Amino acid sequence: MARIVVAGAGAAGASVAYHLAELGAGEVVLCDRGTVAGGATAKAMGGVRQQFSSAAEVRLAQASIRFFEELGSPFFEQVGYLFLATTVAGLGELEERAELQRSLGVPVVATAAPAGVRSDDVVGAVVCWEDGVADPPAVARELVRRAAERGVEVRERKDAAELDADVFVIAAGPWSGELGRRLGVELPIRPLCRQLLVTTAIAGLPVNLPMTIEAETGFHFRRRGDRLVLAMADPKPRWGFDEVVDETLFDDRLARLAHRYPAAAGAEVGRAWAGLYDMTPDAHPILGSVGDGVYAACGFSGHGFMQSPAVGRAVAEEILGLEPSFDLSPYRLDRFERGAVFPEELVL
């Protein structure tokens, strides 16, 4: 059996390693330049949704949701994903996407805003109750635990390019482009800095509060314990590896939260952090073979955690010469040369 080195012990890499072992691979090494679940996965919002704007992304999400359901609490809470529209145009876009999603089997329904969520300016809303929120580092560590239990060697603070391997898997998130170049592969991946804020404690938060997203602005929040985690794209994209929190945005984000969830009025920012998305030109991942003995599971553009179960299995299957459990063709590297891009519009 070939020696397989998986570079990146976040959710995607951990899933690839786990599924390789589950499918009977021989010598598998999972390594990370830092620690297990210590990179982008540690800083992820933790949303798990099937509501995407392209059929390929919906199918990828559908293949992952079952795994999260099997994990269950405390790893995954199936509280739903709620999209609110405050304009007629925004509602039209929501309904158009929902029609696509339902045609593919995603149970998206029209709904009213739940108790506590301000709705007097809401024109309409849709929700998928199968979706929900998870604990990204806990899920990644569980996958690593299962992988190690099945014989995978786990190595932290190790440069994958320094290891001997017959097969390399690049799953290094925003650092995948740099690692790819060292392995002789050019991957069109750029790091994009995004930030998340956590409020101070808010009394009476319902345990079943869904992930709530304003369709027009992209502002969104979720419950984590007795606090809310909130996020929104920066006014101007911050490309690069600098993970810096922009405190000038705090007042705006808190005002948005107080407007949409009045019980949070008076809450402050208790903690904030910045992390990195590994962005591709079309906001879709690069999956499967990318060179001689080199495979990719990267470029997730903010969706890597929620897509990691299905991606891990499909990439592992391809490495082992099996038929992948879902079609990888839309995610091939050469799509950029062929012009066969299908941009994902719903990047939160």
N, C-alpha and C positions, 0 to 999 in steps of 0.2 A: 504494500500500500504506500502511496505517496505521502511525504511529510507535508502537512498543510499548516501554514502560518496565517492566522487571522490577526490583522493589525487593527486594534481598536476594541477596547473592552467596554464600550457603551452598549446600549440596547441592541443596535444592529449587529455589531460584531459578536456579542454574546449569543444572540439568536442564531447566527450562522454556525458558530462553534457548537452550540447545543444540538442543533439539527444534524450537523455532520456526525457527531457522536451517536445520536439517536438512530441515524441511518447506517451505522456500521463502519464509519471511517476509522482508519487505523491511528496513525500518529497525528494528533491535532494539537497545535500550540496557540493559545489565545494570549496575546500580549498587548500592552498599552504603554505609551510613553509616560503616562502618569499612573493613576490607580483605577481599579475597577469602578465603573460608573462615576468617574471623577471629572469628566469633560462636559460636553454639551448636554449629555443625558442628565447630569446632576442639576442642571439649570433649566430643564424643560418645564413647560406649563403643565404637561401631563394630560392634555385632552386626548380623547380617543373618539374619532368620529368617522362616519361613512358618507357624510354630506360634502361631496366634492363636486366640481363643475365639469369634470371629464370622466367618461366611462371607464377609462383605464385606471384612474385613481380610485374610483368607487369600488371597482372589483378588487383592487389591492387592499382597500380598507375592509371590505367584506370578508376577505380571506384571513384578516387579522382579528376581527372582532370576536370570533368564536374562541380564540385562544385566551383573550382577556376575560371572556365570560367564564371559561374553565378555571382561570386563576381565582376569580372572585375576590371578595373582601379579605384582607384590607388592601390588596394590591390594586383592585379595580372596583369602582362604585358606579353602578349603572343608573346614573341620575338623569341622563339625557343631555342633549345639545339643543339649545333654544336659539333660533335666529329671529331677531325682531327687525321689522322694517318701519321706518318713520316717514316714508314717502311712497307715493303710488308707484313711482319708477322702481324704487327699491323692492317693493312687494312683488312687482312683476318679475324681477330678476330671481327673487326667492322662489316664486311659483314655477318659473321655467326650470330652474335647477331641480326643484322637488319632483317635477314631472320626469326628468331624466332619471333621478335617483329611484323613484318608485318603479320605473320601467325595468330597472335592474334588480328589483327585489328589496330595496331599502324601505322600511316602513316609516316614511316621513308623512306627518299629518299636520293639518292646520290646527292651531291651538290659540288659547288666550294666554296672556302672560300670567305666571303663577303669583300667588300672594307674595307681596313684598317688592315685586318688580314693577316699577312705575309704567303705566300703560296708556295714560291719557293722550300721549302723543304718538302712540303706536297704531299704524294703519293695518298691520297684520303680522302674523308670526307662524313659523313652522318649527316642528320639533321631531327628533328621532329619539325615542326613549330607549332604544338599544345602545345608544352611545353613552359616553360618560367621562369620568375623570379617573386618573390613576396616579400611582406613586412611581415616577420613572426610575430613580436609582434603586428602589426596592425591587422593582420588576427585573431590572438588569442584573442585580445581585442574585436574584432567584434563578435566572437563566444561567449565570456563571456557576452557581452552586450545582445545578443539575448537570451542567457540562462537565465540571470537575468530577462529579460522582460517576460519570460515564467514561472517565479516563482522560479528559482534556487537561493538558498542562497549562496552568495559568501563570503568566509572568508579568509582574508590574514593573514600571519604570525601566522598560526595555524597548530599544529601538528595533522595530520589526525588520528593517532593512539590513540589520547586522546579523540576522539569523539565517542559517542555511534552510532552504525550503525547496520542495519540488513545485509547490503551488502557493502563491500569495493571494490573500483576500484583503483588499483595501476597504476598510470600514472605519476610517479615522476621522469621520466628520469633516470639519472645516480644514483639517490638516491633510486631507486626502490628496489634494492637488500636488502638494509638495512631496508627499511620499510617492505618488504616481510618477513624478518626474525622475525620482531616484531609481525607480524600477523600470524606467524607459517607456512610460505611458503618459500621454498628455490628457489630463482630465479638466474640462472647462468648469472648474468649481472656484467660487470666490466666497470668502467669509463675510458675513453681514452681521453687525452687532445689533442685538435687540435686548431690551431690558424688561424685567418684571418687578412689580412692587407688591409687597405684602402689607396689609393694614395692621394696625393695632387691633386688639380683641374687640369684637362686635357681639353684643349680647343677643341671644335668641336666633342665631342663624339656623335655618331649617336644614336638617341633614340631607334632605332630598333636593336641595337647590341645584337646578341644572347649570351647566356651563351656559352662560348667557352672552350673546354676541349681538352688537348693533350692526346690522347689515351694511349700512351706508358708511359708517366710520371705521368699522373693524375693532372698535373698543370692546373688550370682553373681560369677564371675570368668572371666578369659580370659588367655591368654598374649600378651605383647607383648615380643618379643625374649627376654631372659633374666630378665624380670620378670613379675609378675602384676598385672593391673588388676582392682580389685574395687569393687563397689558394692552398695548396698542402700538402700531408702527410709528416710528419717529417721523416728524414732519419732513426730514430729509434723510434718505438712507445713509447709514454710516458703514461704509465698506472698509474692511481691514480687520486686523487681529486685536485691536485695542478694545478690551472689555471694560468700558468705562460707563458708569451710571451718570446720566444727565439729570441732575436735581432740578434744573429749571423747568422740567415737565411735571413735577410732582403736583403742583397746585391744579394744573389743568386736569390731570388724571383723577385726582380726588374729587374735583368738582363734577366731572362726568359720572363718577361712581355715586356721589350723593344724589345726583339727578335721577339716575336709573334705579338706584337702590336706596331709597331715603333713610332706611335704618342705619346706613353707613355714614350719614351726615355727622361730622365731628370726629370721625376716625382720622388717624394720621398714618403716615408711612412708618411702619415699624422696622421694615427691612427692605432692601432693594439690591438687585444684582444684575449684571449684564452677562450675556452669553452670546454664542455665535451660531448662526444658521450656515449650513454649507449649501450655498445657492448655485443652481445651474441656470443657463439662459432661459429655460422654459419652466423652471420650478418643479421639474420632475426628477426623480432619482436616476442614477446610472447603475444598472444592474447587470450581472453576468460577466461573461468573458470580455476582457478589454485588451488582452495581449497574450503572448505565449506564456502559459502558466500563471497568468495574472487575472484575477476576477475583482469585481467591484460591487460594493453595497454602500453607496455614498451619494452625496448630492441631494439629500432629501428635502432641502429647502424648508425646514421647519416641521416636517411631518415624519421624521425618522422613527421617533419613539412609537407612534401609533401604528406605523407600517412594519415595524421590525419583526413581528412573528411570522407574517406571510413571506416577507423578503428573506428572512433567515432560512426558511425551509426551501424556498424555490432556488435560491443561490446554491445551497448545499446540494440539492438534487442535481443541478447542472454540473457542479464540480465532480460529482460521483458518477456522471454519465447516465443519470436517470432522467425521465421526462419531468420537467418542472411542473409543480402543481398549479401554477397559473402562467399565463403567457408573458414571457419576458420581452418579447419583441418590441413593444412600445418604448422600452427603457434602455435599448442598446446605445452604446456610445456613438456608433456611426450615424445615428439619426441626425446629428448636427451637421454632418457633411452632406447628408441626403436632403436636408431641408425638411425632414418629416417631424417637425416640432408641433406640439399640441399644448400650448401654454395652459397651466393650471391657474385659474383666476382667483381661487379662494385660498389665499395665503394669509394666515392670521399672524 
